[in-house]
Amino acid sequence: MNQQQSNRFFFNVDWVTILIYIALCAVGFVNIYASIYNPEKSDLFNFSSNYGKQLIYIGTGLILGFSILLMDAKFFSIFAPVIYGITMFLLLVVLVVGRNVGGNQAWIPLGSFRIQPSEFAKFGTALMLARYISSFNPKLTNLKPILIAATIILLPMALIMLQPDAGSTLVFLSFMFPLYREGLPGYLLVIFWGAVVLFILNLYLQPVILISSILILGGLFVYFNRKKMQRMIMITVITISAIGYLFVAKILFEKVLQPHQRTRIELILGLKTDPKGAGYNVNQSKIAIGSGQVLGRGFLLGTQTKYGYVPEQSTDFIFSTIGEEWGFAGCFVVIGLYVFLLVRVVNIAERQRSVFSRVYGYSMACIIFFHVFINIGMAIGLMPVIGIPLPLISYGGSSLWSFTVLIFIFLKLDSNRMGFI
């Protein structure tokens, strides 16, 4: 790399995003250390502990990230199908040789470490979706392009659901929003969220009441549009489809979801109370966060954290450690860092000359937003516990490395935005 190329590299890379990345990694390490702190074994560089391993993950992640910045930006567009194919292959491999952890066969053992392919499938899918849209310039108002894009997204979802890992599967629904940015009709998003609402109402109301309500609403819409035959037919189809969906949703809830997943959804919706069973994690997390009040109990002084009252505290419920020891102020700072990161990524995505870079940037932003929203919602009892990590903060090599790759690929694409179309 000559002097001119070196200067271009250093000046074109968005260092503010890298600083946010490093700050979130640092927050993760500090709070993982606090979550398993033992005064008798407090060696900061104990690499057999979770915080010691996380330090290794962060170090290797930084090496991986800066290695990506030294690559040719066109590599990711050219080899997107290959990367996507490799991640799909790993999703198949894990079904054969994977290790079962917590009821999910989602991990490939590699010595003392484990790799979770579903984490890497996220950036593989983001690359493939960006490649398809940028290469073929599809009109997402037509059925064929929508089906092709849906297939790219649904394939990893289906493979991950076989593990079964409902939490990681749901993350891929966030790819709807980059498609919307590229021209997907808004009514499809309305249909999607309507399906979510119907799914919830299906758990609250008796089938007779819900079906009767749908028929009455459909009948009213048909009556007020009785002079427009095409609209009447469309309303009739939607009404029949909504009723059919109720039966499908019921089967999915009762037959496809695992018992503990059904219980968690019922707890969140107030359909069931189980403070000593399935609801224990969330209750303890809420107690920990609430006890932190405004400024927190102080670093290593959280009683819920110190005595291990919150299960999975260094992974799924790491936010409870932040809430207890750093209080509302600490939570505000962490959420602020994520908001700053997301706003910056969206702004950077909008300035791209390349469709590939823009689609990839929006995909990355939506994946991170989904993870942050769901994970924090889990910790404060507003979302079902579906076991997805808090980006760059939760303990885990696969998660940290996958988000590192996700972010640094986008930074590389952005650094070369004037020359990559």
C-alpha positions as CSV (number, residue, x, y, z in Angstrom):
1,M,0.0,0.0,0.0
2,N,1.6,3.3,-1.1
3,Q,1.4,6.6,0.8
4,Q,-1.5,7.9,-1.3
5,Q,-3.5,4.7,-0.8
6,S,-2.7,4.8,2.9
7,N,-4.0,8.3,3.3
8,R,-7.1,7.5,1.3
9,F,-7.7,4.5,3.6
10,F,-7.4,6.5,6.8
11,F,-9.4,9.5,5.7
12,N,-12.2,7.7,3.9
13,V,-13.1,5.2,6.7
14,D,-15.8,6.4,9.1
15,W,-13.8,6.4,12.3
16,V,-16.8,7.7,14.3
17,T,-18.6,4.4,13.7
18,I,-15.5,2.5,14.7
19,L,-15.3,4.4,17.9
20,I,-18.9,3.6,18.7
21,Y,-18.1,-0.1,17.9
22,I,-15.1,0.0,20.3
23,A,-17.2,1.7,23.0
24,L,-20.0,-0.9,22.8
25,C,-17.3,-3.7,23.0
26,A,-15.8,-2.1,26.0
27,V,-19.2,-1.8,27.7
28,G,-19.8,-5.5,27.0
29,F,-16.4,-6.5,28.5
30,V,-16.9,-4.5,31.7
31,N,-20.4,-5.8,32.3
32,I,-19.6,-9.4,31.5
33,Y,-16.7,-9.1,34.1
34,A,-19.2,-7.7,36.6
35,S,-21.9,-10.3,35.9
36,I,-19.5,-13.2,36.9
37,Y,-17.2,-11.3,39.3
38,N,-15.8,-13.4,42.0
39,P,-13.5,-11.6,44.5
40,E,-11.5,-14.7,45.1
41,K,-10.8,-15.1,41.3
42,S,-10.7,-11.6,40.0
43,D,-7.8,-11.9,37.7
44,L,-8.7,-9.6,34.8
45,F,-6.8,-11.7,32.3
46,N,-8.2,-15.1,33.3
47,F,-8.8,-16.4,29.8
48,S,-10.6,-19.5,31.0
49,S,-13.5,-17.2,32.3
50,N,-16.2,-15.7,30.1
51,Y,-14.8,-12.2,30.4
52,G,-11.3,-13.5,29.5
53,K,-12.7,-15.3,26.5
54,Q,-14.7,-12.1,25.5
55,L,-11.4,-10.2,25.6
56,I,-10.0,-12.7,23.1
57,Y,-13.1,-12.3,21.0
58,I,-12.8,-8.5,21.0
59,G,-9.1,-8.7,20.1
60,T,-9.6,-11.1,17.2
61,G,-12.7,-9.2,16.2
62,L,-10.7,-6.0,15.8
63,I,-8.1,-7.9,13.7
64,L,-10.9,-9.3,11.6
65,G,-12.5,-5.9,11.2
66,F,-9.3,-4.1,10.1
67,S,-8.5,-7.0,7.7
68,I,-11.8,-6.4,6.0
69,L,-10.9,-2.7,5.6
70,L,-7.8,-3.7,3.7
71,M,-9.7,-5.8,1.2
72,D,-11.1,-4.7,-2.2
73,A,-14.7,-3.4,-1.7
74,K,-15.8,-5.2,-4.9
75,F,-14.9,-8.6,-3.3
76,F,-18.1,-8.5,-1.3
77,S,-20.4,-7.9,-4.3
78,I,-18.6,-10.4,-6.5
79,F,-18.5,-13.2,-3.9
80,A,-21.9,-12.5,-2.2
81,P,-23.5,-15.7,-3.7
82,V,-20.4,-17.7,-2.5
83,I,-20.6,-16.2,1.0
84,Y,-24.3,-16.8,1.1
85,G,-23.9,-20.4,-0.1
86,I,-21.2,-21.1,2.6
87,T,-23.4,-19.8,5.4
88,M,-26.3,-21.9,4.1
89,F,-24.0,-25.0,4.0
90,L,-23.0,-24.3,7.6
91,L,-26.7,-24.2,8.6
92,L,-27.0,-27.7,7.1
93,V,-23.9,-28.9,8.8
94,V,-25.0,-27.8,12.2
95,L,-28.2,-30.0,11.8
96,V,-25.9,-33.0,11.5
97,V,-22.9,-32.4,13.8
98,G,-24.2,-29.5,15.9
99,R,-24.2,-29.5,19.7
100,N,-27.5,-29.1,21.5
101,V,-27.4,-26.2,23.9
102,G,-30.6,-25.0,25.7
103,G,-32.8,-27.2,23.4
104,N,-31.3,-25.8,20.2
105,Q,-28.9,-27.7,17.9
106,A,-27.3,-24.4,16.8
107,W,-23.6,-24.8,17.6
108,I,-20.7,-26.4,15.8
109,P,-18.0,-27.5,18.3
110,L,-14.4,-26.5,17.4
111,G,-12.2,-27.6,20.3
112,S,-13.0,-25.5,23.3
113,F,-14.9,-23.0,21.2
114,R,-18.3,-23.2,19.5
115,I,-19.5,-21.5,16.3
116,Q,-23.1,-20.5,15.7
117,P,-23.8,-20.5,12.0
118,S,-27.1,-18.6,12.3
119,E,-25.2,-15.5,13.4
120,F,-23.0,-15.5,10.3
121,A,-26.1,-16.2,8.0
122,K,-27.3,-12.7,8.8
123,F,-24.5,-10.9,6.9
124,G,-24.5,-13.6,4.3
125,T,-28.2,-13.0,3.6
126,A,-27.6,-9.2,3.7
127,L,-24.9,-9.5,1.0
128,M,-27.0,-11.8,-1.2
129,L,-30.1,-9.6,-1.0
130,A,-28.0,-6.5,-1.8
131,R,-26.4,-8.4,-4.8
132,Y,-29.8,-9.5,-6.2
133,I,-31.3,-6.0,-6.0
134,S,-28.2,-4.2,-7.3
135,S,-27.5,-6.6,-10.1
136,F,-31.1,-7.1,-11.5
137,N,-32.7,-3.8,-10.4
138,P,-36.0,-5.6,-9.8
139,K,-39.3,-3.9,-9.6
140,L,-40.5,-4.9,-6.1
141,T,-44.1,-4.2,-7.1
142,N,-44.1,-7.3,-9.3
143,L,-44.7,-10.8,-7.9
144,K,-41.6,-12.6,-9.4
145,P,-39.0,-10.2,-7.9
146,I,-40.8,-10.3,-4.5
147,L,-40.8,-14.1,-4.5
148,I,-37.1,-14.3,-5.4
149,A,-36.2,-11.8,-2.6
150,A,-38.5,-13.7,-0.2
151,T,-36.7,-17.0,-1.1
152,I,-33.3,-15.5,-0.3
153,I,-34.7,-14.6,3.1
154,L,-36.8,-17.6,3.8
155,L,-34.1,-20.2,3.0
156,P,-32.0,-19.4,6.1
157,M,-35.1,-18.9,8.2
158,A,-36.3,-22.4,7.3
159,L,-32.9,-24.0,8.1
160,I,-32.6,-22.1,11.4
161,M,-36.1,-23.1,12.4
162,L,-35.1,-26.8,12.0
163,Q,-32.6,-26.3,14.9
164,P,-35.1,-25.1,16.2
165,D,-34.1,-21.5,17.1
166,A,-37.2,-19.3,16.8
167,G,-35.4,-16.2,18.1
168,S,-32.7,-16.2,15.4
169,T,-35.4,-17.0,12.8
170,L,-37.4,-14.0,13.6
171,V,-34.4,-11.7,13.1
172,F,-34.6,-12.3,9.3
173,L,-38.0,-10.6,9.2
174,S,-36.1,-7.3,9.6
175,F,-35.0,-7.7,5.9
176,M,-38.5,-6.6,4.9
177,F,-37.6,-3.0,5.7
178,P,-34.6,-2.7,3.3
179,L,-36.9,-4.1,0.6
180,Y,-39.5,-1.5,1.5
181,R,-36.8,1.2,1.1
182,E,-36.1,-0.2,-2.4
183,G,-39.8,-0.1,-3.5
184,L,-41.7,-2.9,-1.8
185,P,-45.4,-1.8,-1.6
186,G,-46.4,-0.5,1.8
187,Y,-49.5,-2.6,1.8
188,L,-47.4,-5.7,2.3
189,L,-46.0,-4.3,5.5
190,V,-49.6,-3.5,6.6
191,I,-50.5,-7.1,5.9
192,F,-47.5,-8.3,7.9
193,W,-48.3,-6.3,10.9
194,G,-52.0,-7.1,10.6
195,A,-51.0,-10.8,10.7
196,V,-49.0,-10.1,14.0
197,V,-52.1,-8.4,15.5
198,L,-54.4,-11.2,14.5
199,F,-51.9,-13.7,15.9
200,I,-52.1,-11.9,19.3
201,L,-55.9,-11.5,19.2
202,N,-56.2,-15.2,18.4
203,L,-54.7,-16.0,21.8
204,Y,-57.0,-13.6,23.7
205,L,-60.3,-14.2,22.0
206,Q,-62.5,-17.2,21.3
207,P,-62.4,-18.3,17.6
208,V,-66.2,-17.7,17.2
209,I,-65.9,-14.1,18.4
210,L,-62.8,-13.3,16.2
211,I,-64.2,-14.9,13.1
212,S,-67.6,-13.2,13.6
213,S,-65.8,-9.8,14.0
214,I,-63.7,-10.4,10.8
215,L,-66.9,-11.3,8.8
216,I,-68.8,-8.2,10.1
217,L,-65.9,-5.9,9.2
218,G,-65.5,-7.6,5.8
219,G,-69.2,-7.3,5.2
220,L,-69.2,-3.6,6.0
221,F,-66.3,-2.9,3.7
222,V,-68.0,-4.8,0.9
223,Y,-71.3,-2.9,1.5
224,F,-69.6,0.5,1.3
225,N,-67.7,-0.6,-1.9
226,R,-70.7,-2.4,-3.5
227,K,-70.4,-0.3,-6.7
228,K,-66.8,-1.3,-7.2
229,M,-66.6,-4.9,-8.2
230,Q,-62.8,-5.3,-8.2
231,R,-62.5,-3.8,-4.7
232,M,-65.4,-6.1,-3.5
233,I,-63.5,-9.1,-4.8
234,M,-60.3,-8.0,-3.1
235,I,-62.0,-7.4,0.3
236,T,-63.7,-10.8,0.0
237,V,-60.3,-12.5,-0.6
238,I,-58.7,-10.7,2.3
239,T,-61.6,-11.6,4.6
240,I,-61.4,-15.3,3.7
241,S,-57.6,-15.3,4.0
242,A,-57.7,-13.7,7.4
243,I,-60.1,-16.4,8.7
244,G,-57.8,-19.1,7.2
245,Y,-54.8,-17.5,8.8
246,L,-56.4,-17.8,12.2
247,F,-56.4,-21.6,11.9
248,V,-52.9,-21.7,10.6
249,A,-51.6,-19.4,13.4
250,K,-53.3,-21.6,16.0
251,I,-51.5,-24.7,14.6
252,L,-48.2,-22.9,14.5
253,F,-48.6,-21.7,18.1
254,E,-49.6,-25.1,19.4
255,K,-47.6,-27.5,17.3
256,V,-44.5,-25.7,16.0
257,L,-43.4,-23.5,18.9
258,Q,-41.7,-25.3,21.8
259,P,-43.6,-25.4,25.1
260,H,-41.2,-23.0,26.8
261,Q,-41.6,-20.5,23.8
262,R,-45.4,-20.7,24.1
263,T,-45.2,-20.1,27.9
264,R,-43.0,-17.0,27.4
265,I,-45.4,-15.5,24.9
266,E,-48.3,-16.2,27.3
267,L,-46.4,-14.6,30.2
268,I,-45.7,-11.4,28.2
269,L,-49.3,-11.1,27.0
270,G,-50.6,-11.7,30.6
271,L,-52.3,-14.9,29.8
272,K,-50.3,-16.8,32.4
273,T,-48.4,-16.0,35.5
274,D,-45.4,-18.1,36.6
275,P,-43.0,-16.0,38.8
276,K,-41.0,-19.0,40.0
277,G,-40.9,-20.9,36.7
278,A,-40.7,-19.6,33.1
279,G,-41.2,-16.0,34.3
280,Y,-38.3,-16.2,36.8
281,N,-35.6,-14.8,34.5
282,V,-37.6,-11.8,33.5
283,N,-38.8,-11.0,37.0
284,Q,-35.2,-11.1,38.4
285,S,-34.0,-9.0,35.5
286,K,-36.7,-6.4,36.2
287,I,-35.8,-6.4,39.9
288,A,-32.1,-5.9,39.0
289,I,-32.8,-3.0,36.6
290,G,-35.3,-1.3,39.0
291,S,-32.8,-1.5,41.9
292,G,-30.3,0.5,40.0
293,Q,-32.5,3.6,40.1
294,V,-30.9,6.7,38.6
295,L,-27.2,6.2,39.0
296,G,-26.9,2.5,39.9
297,R,-25.5,0.7,42.8
298,G,-21.9,1.0,41.5
299,F,-19.5,-1.2,39.6
300,L,-19.3,-4.7,41.1
301,L,-21.8,-3.7,43.8
302,G,-25.0,-5.0,42.3
303,T,-26.5,-7.6,44.6
304,Q,-28.7,-9.3,41.9
305,T,-25.6,-9.4,39.7
306,K,-23.1,-10.4,42.4
307,Y,-25.1,-13.3,43.8
308,G,-26.2,-14.7,40.4
309,Y,-30.0,-14.2,40.8
310,V,-30.5,-13.4,37.1
311,P,-29.8,-16.5,34.9
312,E,-28.0,-16.0,31.6
313,Q,-26.8,-12.6,32.9
314,S,-23.7,-12.4,30.7
315,T,-25.6,-13.3,27.5
316,D,-29.4,-12.8,27.1
317,F,-29.8,-10.6,30.2
318,I,-26.6,-8.5,30.2
319,F,-28.8,-5.4,30.1
320,S,-29.9,-6.2,33.7
321,T,-26.3,-5.8,34.8
322,I,-26.0,-2.4,33.2
323,G,-29.3,-1.3,34.8
324,E,-28.4,-2.5,38.3
325,E,-24.8,-1.3,38.5
326,W,-25.0,1.8,36.3
327,G,-28.7,2.8,36.7
328,F,-30.9,4.8,34.4
329,A,-27.9,6.9,33.5
330,G,-25.9,3.9,32.3
331,C,-28.9,2.5,30.4
332,F,-29.4,5.9,28.7
333,V,-25.8,6.0,27.6
334,V,-25.9,2.5,26.1
335,I,-29.2,3.0,24.3
336,G,-27.8,6.4,23.2
337,L,-24.8,4.7,21.6
338,Y,-27.1,2.3,19.7
339,V,-29.3,5.2,18.5
340,F,-26.2,7.1,17.4
341,L,-24.9,4.1,15.6
342,L,-28.2,3.4,13.8
343,V,-28.8,7.0,12.8
344,R,-25.2,7.2,11.5
345,V,-25.5,4.0,9.5
346,V,-28.8,5.1,7.9
347,N,-27.2,8.5,7.0
348,I,-24.2,6.8,5.5
349,A,-26.4,4.4,3.6
350,E,-28.3,7.3,2.0
351,R,-25.1,8.9,0.7
352,Q,-24.0,5.7,-1.2
353,R,-23.8,5.8,-5.0
354,S,-24.0,2.1,-5.1
355,V,-27.3,0.3,-4.7
356,F,-25.5,-2.7,-3.3
357,S,-23.9,-0.6,-0.5
358,R,-27.2,1.1,0.3
359,V,-29.2,-2.1,0.5
360,Y,-26.5,-3.7,2.6
361,G,-26.4,-0.7,4.9
362,Y,-30.1,-0.7,5.5
363,S,-30.0,-4.5,6.1
364,M,-27.3,-4.0,8.7
365,A,-29.2,-1.2,10.5
366,C,-32.4,-3.3,10.6
367,I,-30.6,-6.3,12.0
368,I,-29.0,-4.3,14.8
369,F,-32.2,-2.5,15.6
370,F,-34.1,-5.8,15.8
371,H,-31.5,-7.3,18.2
372,V,-31.4,-4.2,20.4
373,F,-35.2,-3.7,20.6
374,I,-35.9,-7.4,21.3
375,N,-33.1,-7.9,23.8
376,I,-33.8,-4.8,25.9
377,G,-37.5,-5.6,25.6
378,M,-36.8,-9.1,27.0
379,A,-34.8,-7.6,29.9
380,I,-37.6,-5.2,31.0
381,G,-40.4,-7.7,30.4
382,L,-42.0,-6.1,27.3
383,M,-41.0,-8.8,24.8
384,P,-40.9,-12.6,24.9
385,V,-37.6,-14.2,25.9
386,I,-36.4,-15.6,22.5
387,G,-32.7,-15.7,23.3
388,I,-31.0,-13.2,21.0
389,P,-27.9,-11.3,22.1
390,L,-27.4,-7.6,22.7
391,P,-25.0,-6.6,19.8
392,L,-21.4,-6.3,20.8
393,I,-22.2,-6.4,24.5
394,S,-23.6,-9.9,25.2
395,Y,-21.0,-12.6,25.8
396,G,-20.2,-14.8,22.8
397,G,-17.7,-15.1,20.0
398,S,-20.1,-15.9,17.2
399,S,-22.3,-13.0,17.9
400,L,-19.4,-10.5,18.3
401,W,-17.6,-11.7,15.2
402,S,-20.7,-11.7,13.1
403,F,-21.6,-8.1,14.1
404,T,-18.0,-7.1,13.5
405,V,-18.1,-8.5,10.0
406,L,-21.5,-7.0,9.4
407,I,-20.3,-3.5,10.4
408,F,-16.8,-3.5,8.9
409,I,-18.0,-4.7,5.5
410,F,-20.3,-1.7,5.4
411,L,-17.5,0.6,6.5
412,K,-15.3,-0.8,3.7
413,L,-18.1,-0.2,1.1
414,D,-18.6,3.3,2.4
415,S,-14.8,4.1,2.3
416,N,-14.9,3.2,-1.4
417,R,-18.2,4.8,-2.3
418,M,-16.8,7.2,-4.9
419,G,-15.3,4.3,-6.9
420,F,-17.8,1.4,-6.3
421,I,-21.0,1.6,-8.2
